[in-house]
Amino acid sequence: MDASDDIDPLWAPRPEDLPDWFREALAVPREEGFINVDGTRIHYFRWGDRSKPPILMTHGFLAHARCFAFIAPFLAGDHHVIAYDLSGMGDSANRPGCDAHARGTEMVLVAEALKLFDGPAKPVIIAHSFGASVGLTALALAADRFSGLILCDMMVLRPEVLEARGRQGSTRPGSGDPDKPQRRYPDYPTARSRYVLSPPQAVGEPFLMDYMAFHSLRRSGDEWTWKFDPEVFRQDNAHQGWQAIGQRLVEAPGRKAIVYGAESLLFTPDSVDYVRELGGTDIPIIAVPKAHHHLMLDQPLAFVTALRTILEIWWSNESIGSTL
């Protein structure tokens, strides 16, 4: 099936005004389904030939797998691609008591359930922001089962910078009250007006913001509400983890690369220096020009090019028994 149902009149009143590249990407056949992962119903998309080298993709905090729905098709010609919703987000069910370790385990089990470990090539993880920290945990748990991890604008700041931002009330993306009822809105336009990015930013491709907003919401009777479960705010208890994320990144086993927005607030030129100072001199770090934290919404085709370049080098080096 293709994803023509993704283009809804509520967010795209004139589909013919959408750029050709986007409509063509959504026309690439994909599978959509659910798997049971350790008792939790997990939503996923699949593209490409299952005999090709596999890729496992996931998203940032409170987002969903559709942030890669217009990216993955550009990788599907040469790869078997899965994008999934983290538990408690998107269309995946919530996992009670979920913590950082459980999320990393969940990633490994998703790859297992979708048989990404069954072929001759090991899967590469491509993950954005909070999802990239999940990828680091998965590598720590099962480095020998993955081929590498591409971290896409995960927050990596010196501890003193993080502390200073905390004092200013600006730290990592995503915060909320798990005990507060999910907000409900009388109609879609009202709900859409409340959709914002964290950290706040304008986007290079506004129609992609509309697309992400629409698929972040669901109908509830005559009203609209968010898809994510508020319980994820209680589960996201990794403040101290963000203090040490640079060291975790450098020390994580396996092959790693970083792609970030050149204008991001969460991974900056100083973050590059910090990673190098910590010992990550062998980690390729690529800046996407004119992109902020949500780089797939700013410069999607440049983002695709960066991902394809890393993957091509990695697979080519594997074929000659080398590493980048």
N, C-alpha and C positions, 0 to 999 in steps of 0.2 A: 504494500500500500504506500501511496505518497502522503504528503502532509497538507493536502489542499484544505483540510478542515481547520488548519491553523490560521487561515486567512478569513477572519470573521468580520462581517460588516461593522460590528461594534468598534473595532480598532482600525479597520482598513475599509472605509466606505467606498473607496475607488481602488480596487486591487490593481487595475491597469496602471496606476501611478507608482506602484512599487517598482523598484529597479529590477531589471531582467535577472541580474545575478542572484537576487534573493528568491524570486519566484522559481528560477531554475533549481536552486538548492533545495527548496521545499518539495520540488517535483521528483527529486531522487527517491526511489523506492526505499521504504524503511519498514521495519517491524516495530510495533508497540505492544508491550505486554507487562505482566506482573510475575514476579517470582516470590516464593516464600523463603526468606533468609532468616534462619534461626527464630522462626515464629512471627516474623514481621513481613508484611506485604510490601514489596519494593517495586516501584515503577521504573521501567527502562525503555529505551529506544535502541534499535539495532540497524546498522547500515552495512552494506558490502558483502563480499564473498567470505564465508566462514573459513575458507582454506588460507586466506591471506593473513599476514602478521596482525595480531590483535592490538587494539587500543581500548583502554577503559577511561572514560571521562566523567568528571563530576564538577559541581558548581560551588558557589560561595554561600555564605550564611543567609538563610531565608529565601534563596533563589531556587532555581529548578533546572532540570536537564535541558530545557528548551533554549537556555543560553548558548548551547552548542548545536541546536537543531539546524542552524544555518551555517555552522562551521564544519561539523562532521561530514556533510556530503562532499566537501572538497578533499577530504582525506579518504573517502570510501572507495575510490578507484583502486587504490593500492593496499587498502587495509580493511580488516573486519573491525568495525567501530561500535562500541557500546557507550551510551551516556545514560546515567541513572540518577534518580532523585534520592538524595540522602534521606534517611528515615526522619519523619516529622516535618518534611519539607516537600514542596511540589505535590505530587500525587502518591507519594509513599506514606504508609502508615507510620505512626510514632512508635519508637522503641522505648518502653519504660526503663528508667534508670540508665539511659545511654550516657556514656562519658567518652573521653578521647580514645581510650583503649578499645571500647566497644565499637566506635565508629571505624577505627582501623581494621578491626576484625571483620566488621560488616563489609568493608571494601574487598577484603580477601575472599569472603564467602560469596559476594556478588560475582566476582570473577570465576569462582569455582562453579557456582550454579549455572552460569551461562557458558561453561566449558571453555573459558579462555585459556586455561592451562593445559588443554588436551592436545594442542598441536605442537609442531616442532619449534615454533617461535614463541617466546615469552611475551606477555602483554606489556606495553608501555602505558603508564598512567599519565593522563593530562588533566590537571585539576586547577581550578581558579580559587584564589583567596583562601577562605576557611577550608574549602575542599582540598587545597594543596597541603594543609596541615594534616588532614586525614590521610592523604597519600604518604606523608612522611611516617606516620604511625604504621601504615600498611607495610612500608619498606622495612621498618624496624622489626615487624612481626614475620615477614616472609620475603626477605630480599632476594632469596634464591629463586623465587617464583615469578619475579617481574624483571623486565628488561631495562627499566629505567623510569624516571619520574620527571615530567616537565611541569614546573611550578609556575603558574600564571599569576603574577602580581599578588603573591602572598605577602602579608605584612611582615617585613623584616626591618626593624628599627633598633638603633642602639638603646640599651636600657634607659639611659639618661634622657634620650629623646622621647621614649615612650612615657616615662614618668612626667616629663614636662607637659606633654600633650594631655596626660591624665588630669593634671592640675588645671588645665584649661578646659576640661570637659570634652576633649576630643581624643579618643584612642582608636581602637579598632572598629571595623564595621559591625553593626548589629548590637542592639541593646533593647531591653524591654522587661516588662513585669510578667512573670509566668502565672501569677495569680489574678491577673486582670483579664476579664472575659474578652474573647475575640471581638473586635469591633464589627459592627454590621452597618451597611449603608443602604439607603432606600432604592438606589438605582446605580447602573454602571458608571455614568459620568461622575457621580459623587465619589464612588469608590476610586475611580481612576485618578481623580484629583488628589487623592491622598497617597498615591504611589510615588515614592522618592527613592533615590539611590543613597547608599551609605558607603563611604563618605559622599556628601552631596557633590554633584558635578553636572554640567551640561553634557550632552552626548553628541558625537559627530554625526550620528544617523538617528534622528528623532523617531522615525518610524519603528526602529528596533526597540526603543523605549516603550512605545505603545504596545508592541508585540509582547514584550516581557511582562508589562503590567497586566495585560488581559489574561495571560496564562498564570499569573500569580494569584488570581481571584477565582472564586467559584460562586455559582448561584446557590442561595439557601432560601428556598421558598420564593417569595417575591423580593428578597433582599440579596445583597452581595456581601461576601466576607473573604478574608484571606485564606489561602490554602494551608499555610504552615500552622503547626500546632504550637500554641504559646509555651508549652512545656519545654520546647527546645531552649528557651532562655535559661531555664533552671539547669539544663544539661550542659550548656556551654559555660563551663566553670573553669576555663583554662587561662585565667589572667596571668598567673605565674608562668604558665607555659609560653605565653607570648614574650615574656621577659627573656626567655632562654631560646627563643625560636631560631635565632641565628646559629647558635651552637648546635642545636638539633639538626638544622639543615646541613651544616658542614659535616657533622659526624654520622649522619644517616648513611647506611650502607648502600651500595649500588650506584648506578649512573644517574646523574641529575643535570638538569639545565633549567635556566630561569628565563622567562619572557615577561616583560613588564611594560607598563605604560610610561613613556618618557616624561609625562606630566603627572604621574601618580603621586599621591600624598603618602602612600603606604609602602612603596618601594621606590626609593629615591637614588640619585647618584651617590649620596653618602651611604646608602644601603649596599651599593656595589662595593665601595671601599671597605665597609664593615665586613662583608662576607669574605673579601680577599684577606683582610687582616686576621680573621678567625681561622684561616687556612684553606678556604675554598678557592684556591688559585686554579684548580682544574675544572671548575664549573662554568660552562658557557653561559653568558648573561647577555641577553638581547633586548634592547629598548625598541619599542614600537613608537615611532614619531607621532606626535599630535594625539596620543592616547593617554587617558587618565586610568584610574583603577579598573573601571569596567571596559577594558580595552576591546572586547568583542562588540561593544555598542558604539565605540568611537571609530575604530579602524579595522573592521572585520576582515577585509581582504589582506591587509598588511599582517594582521595577526595570523591568518591562515598561512601566509608565506613563511613567517618565522617558524611555525610549527612544522610545516612540510620540510623546511631546510634541516631542522634538527633531526627529524625522523629519517630523512634520506641519508644523512651522514651516519647516524647510528646503525641503520640497517646495512648500509654499505660496509661499514667497519666490522660489523658482525660477520659478514660474508667472507672477510679476509682475516678474521680472527684477531681484530684489533678493537680498541675503544677510543672514544673521543676524549 
